[in-house]
């Protein structure tokens, strides 16, 4: 394929994916905004007013970065996982496999769709937070880098999940029993320094902890973990997930029956 043909194929997939979640925005974008607004009201305004400041910030300011990342993770993952598995289930993916389109273009198209949905939802959730509290921007580079890489990583993870899944339950199981616990235990609502030493060590095994704290450092300038190390971990995980996705595509494992 020529470079122009690759671009046309890529943009075709991106437009399809973007149009899909924008068409049904009350189901794709609105739920995260409503859910997070409830978190702001209940944990931030009501319960948060009874909790002492953390790192010099009010409790609602402290949880905003975590709630934004939670929305980004959930939406990036679910967008690619549901869309790609739907295409595989309906045998539409076979058209892409036999078409003169490189696996990288297909992966990039679907991942971009998940990336855009995750970032858009994150921006909406962050915008809602401004109605409840005042936020600063400690480092715009780190803020953008962490939220972008997190959306990229979980878009790729959603594709891997969709490739391996045999039925729709395979997607919901990962989301409910893996992603949700890791997210809630990733320092969204608390600082890991409040935990006993043993549980601090256990929390260090949770990759989402580094994403949340990296993004929190970008916004507020505070973090429970080393920010440079968190960035390196996120880059490595993204690279590994991209390599795995490309391997699965090139070998056809989980795609060809």
N, C-alpha and C positions, 0 to 999 in steps of 0.2 A: 504494500500500500504506500502511496505517496503521503507526504506530510499533510497535504490538504485533505486527502481522503480520511486520514486518521482523525483530523480535527472535526470533519463533518460527522463521522461516526460517534466520536466522543460527545459532541454537542447534542446530537440526536438523543443519546441516552440520558444526558443531563437534563435536557428539556422535558423528556418523558418523566423522569424521576421527580424533578421540581414541580412540574404541573400536577403530578399525582398527589403530593402532600399539600400543595396549595389549594387544590380543588376541594379537598375535604378538611380544610383548616380547623373546623370545629372539633374534628376528631384527632387531628395530629398536633396542632399548636396550642389550642385553647385549654385542654386538660392540664397540661403542665403549668400554665399560667395560673389557673384557678387553684390547683393543689398547692403551688408555692405561695400564693397569696394567703391561703389558710395557714401555712407554716409561719409566714410573717406575722399574721394576726395573733395566732395562738402562742407560738414559741417566742416570737419577738416582742410583741406589744404586751401580752398578758403575763406569760411566765417569765419572759426575759427581763421584765422590769423588776423582778424579785431576785435576779441573779447578778452577782457582782461583775464588774468589768473584767475582761480577759485581754491581757496585753495592752491595756490602755484604751480599749474599745468597748462599747456597749455590746451586750449579748447579740442583739439583732444585727449590728454591724459585723460581728464575728461570724455569724452563720450565713450571711449573704453569699460569700464566695462558694461555700459548700453547696448551697441550694442551687446556685447557677450551674455548678459543675454536675450536680445530680441530674438536672434537666438536660444538659448537654449529653451526658453519658447515655441516659435512657433513650433519648430521641435519635441520636446518631445510630445506636445499636439497633433499635427496633425498626427504623426506616429501611435500612439495608437488609436486615434479616427477613422482614415480612415481604418486602418487594421482591427480593431475589428468590426467596423460596416460592413465592407465588408464581414467578416466571418459570421456575423449575418444575413445580407441581403441574402447571398447565402446559408443559412441554414447549413453552416459548423460548426457553434458553437454548434449545437445540438449534433454533434458527441462527442464533449468534455463534454457536459452536461450528456450524458448517459455513458460515459467512466468512469472507476474506477480511476478518477483523482480528487484530492481535489480542491475546488475552489481557494484555496490559490496558488497552483502550477500554475493554469491557469493565475491568475492575475499576479503572479510574472513573468511568462514567457513573457506576453505581455508588462508589465511595463518595464522589463529589455530591451526589444527591443527599446522602446521609450527613455529610459534612455541612451542607447548607442548612438542612433542617435543624441540626444540632446547634449551629451558631445562631440561627434566627431565633430559636426557642430560648437560648441562653441570653440573647440580647433583650428579648421581651421580659424574661424573668428579672434581669438586672434593672430594666426600666421600671418595673413594678416596685422594686426595692426602694427606688428614689422617693416613692410616696410615703415610705415608712421611716426612712433614716437618711442621713447624709453620708456619702461615700467619698473617699479620696482615691487618687490614682498614684500609687507609689512608683510603679514602673510600667509604662504602657507596653514596652517590648515584651517583658515577661508575662504580662496579662494576656496579650494576644498570642504569644508563643504557646503558653500552657493550654489555653482554651482551644487553639487550633489543633495542636498535637493530640489532645484528648479526644476531640471529635474525630480526628483521622483514625486514631487507634481503635476506637469503638465502632466506627463504620467498617473497618477491616474485620474486626471481631464479629460483627453482625453477618458479614459475608461468609466467614468461615463457619459460623453456626448454621447458616442457611445451606451451605454445601453439604455439611454432615447430616443435617436433620432429615429424617425419613418421613415425618409428618409434622403438622403444625404444632403438636404438643412438644416437639423437640425444641422449638423456639421459645415457647412460654416457660418451659422448665428452666432453661438457662437464665432467662430474665428474672424469674421469681426466686429461684433457689440459689443462684450464683451472684448475679449482678446486684440485686436489691440488698442482700446481707452485706456484701463487700462495700457498697456505697454508704449504707447507714453506719457501718463500723469503720469508715474511712476518715473520721474526724470532721464530719459535716456539722454535728451539733455539739461537739466538745473538743477540748484540747487533749491530746494524748498524754500530756504531762500530768493530767489529773488522774491518770490510771496508775494502778500498782505496777511495780517494775516488770513483773511477769507479763502482764497484759500489754505493756508498752512494747515488749519484745515480740509478742504475737502480732500486734498491730503493724510492726515494721515489715511484716511479710505481705501486707495488703498493698498492692500497687496503687490503689485509688487514694490512699493516704498521701502519697507524694504528689499526685495531681491536684488534689484539693489544697494542700498546703502551698504548692507552687503558685497556684492561681491566687490564693489568699495573700501570699507575699507580694504578688504583682499589684494587688488592689490596696492592701492595708500596710504592707511592709513588715508583717509578722509571720513566722512559720515555726512549726514544731520540728521540722527536719531540715537538713541541708538542702538549699535550693538548687545549687549546682548539681548535686547528686541526683536530685529529683528530676531535673531536666535531662540528664544523661540517661536515667532509667527510662524515661518516657520516650526518648529518641530510640533507644535500643529495642524496647517493646514494640514500637511502631515498625521498625525495620524488620524485626522477627515476624510480626504478623503479616507484613507485606510479602515477605519471602514465602511464608506458608501459603498465603492466598495464591500467589503466582504458581507455586509448586502444584497445588491442587488443581488449578486451571490447566496447566500444561500436561499433567498426567491424566486428567479427566476423572480423578477419584471423587466420587459423590455426585458427579455430573452426568456421567454416561451410565445407562442401565442396560 
